[in-house]
């Protein structure tokens, strides 16, 4: 047996406790990281979706007298139909009027359904 004093034994015990806590924390974090990795792989969506998709993008804003340059990205779409709008303001007003009529009709139906109950 070694002859260490009470002070040496206290230091040795404290060191062993610190080492045990550090090993426990590292082991816990390692197990947690492995479980998180497995869950991520199980919940990961397919890399390639079969849902139809398309988008139009541009890298800048164009003036009304400029010709716009667009990029088209698509997936699982047979064809795209683009139409030229000759009066964009009139078309937007018409679309807004249609939306208001649809919203008013929905509100009317909702009120009549609530009145029945």
Buried (B, 14 or more C-beta within 10 A) or exposed (E): EEEEEEEEEEEEEEEEEEEEEEEEEEEEEEEEEEEEEEEEEEEEEEEEEEEEEEEEEEEEEEEEEEEEEEEEEEEEEEEEEEEEEEEEEEEEEEEEEEEEEEEEEEEEEEEEEEEEE
